[in-house]
Amino acid sequence: MSAISFVSGIVRTMDADRPLAEAVAVVDGRIAAVGTTAEVLAATPEHAEVVELDGGAVLPGFIDSHSHPLWGARLSAGVDLGGLTTLESVRHALAAESRRVGPGAWVRGWNLEYAAFGGSAVRGDLLEDAVGGAPTFLMFYDLHTAVATRAALEAAGVSGAREFGDASEIVVGDDGVPTGELREPTAYDLVGSAAPQPTMAEEADLLVATFARFNAVGLTGCAVMDGSERLLDVLEAIERDGELSVRVDVFLWHRPDDDDAAVAARIDLASRGGRRWRVAGVKLFSDGVIDTGTAWLHAPDASGDGLASFWPDWDRYREVIRRYDAAGLHLTTHAVGDRAVDAVLDAYAELPPADDARPRRIEHLEILSDADVRKLAGSGVVASMQPLHMQWRHGDLSDSWATRLGEARAATGFRARDVLDAGVLTVFGSDWPVAGMDPRPNFVWATERSAPSGDGPVFEPHERVSVEEALTAYTRSGALALGATDRGVIRVGAVADLVVLAADPARLSPSDLATVPILRTLIAGLPAPS
Ligand SMILES: [Zn+2]
């Protein structure tokens, strides 16, 4: 039997019946008591560890409602280059990795810092001597940039600049020859996917390490938006040898051109699950992103784009969601543009009423008209939003997102306040590795509509939410959006997935909120690996 109690502090329970308490007791992975320190001590078993909170706060562990952990994990293959701020130290690490993998084999690395290039251009050829000319592919810590050597570019067939449908770029010199710097996923995946792919055991190790990083920022749960059979196999492999340190709800990825056989195969996978993971449902796309003109909008963008869904035939979308729904899967749909949200709500409304155990969801909802907000209000559909994605907006509207939307429509972005006020179950997430996995900066984006540094522009200040609302979106609401009534809440009988912060987040300045130390993360009452 394991037992731990936290006393003499702040417990933010996310339980409407008792939002605040002083102490909480955990026995055998479940909440055993919540209340005053005296009440909790009285309910604490004799052998239990008792932790004085000393100004600290306990909350339900954070749930990232939109993430891609296996994709992100794959990006962290090879040697960890974190903390190496000189080219010399990076070369040293690469030489060692090259010896480890053997002559000529691909050298991979991640967590590379820009400082390693000392402020000058990122170039692959600077690394070639260290690896004896072996193909080498290194990911920067922010997952926005990678650098590849000439041998790696050659193996991937990359010999010059290319046009991408998004912000991705193969950086080339004046001579048109790639320098090795690769910006954003579509460009770097081109080269990264030319490397030998990891085995199942290697992927399991990468995912375990990734979930330890999740735990370090207080995450104990995530909804995975690009579920594949491979992911299910990897999760199963991890649970064969141990326990997952993050609870995983998988949404299987349906592509618009998937045929009936693919739908049937996915329905067959829906029964798979383990101790801390399960297939929750299916994720579909209705549109793309605003920046590239592929979001589906009520009115065209400044380039005349935005008038189409991702589906050649929208009736096919309506048909496949009916089949998935009838098979008992949760439905969630990527809808960035306002017209996409409207169309998905109409399509969901044609289905039999949803039950609380599997609420239907929409991912992103980046812009919404007033009418869309009203329609959302009565729909029972969950809004899964990423306030953190405002980080790519510019105050002067010079970014491609605002340029395409124009000033008036850009001001209808990320309407978290209006959506909450409409009574919509609203959850937050990161979309990691698209944006950082750490919930704390996301809280600040939601509450301040501005960067945690405090020196950036403020976007639509009337759309601010309170810290309590942001925390709820990352805990209780995240659980309810997965139909999990005994998670995301601190009340007797609930699962003891907890995070301990050094201070009460609701009483911190924005910059302190973004960096408040995470003292412990517990899953089922036990310390998550660190
Ligand atoms: Zn995503």
Boltz pocket constraint, residues with backbone or C-beta under 6 A from the ligand:
constraints:
  - pocket:
      binder: B
      contacts: [[A, 66], [A, 67], [A, 68], [A, 225], [A, 431], [A, 434]]
      max_distance: 6.0
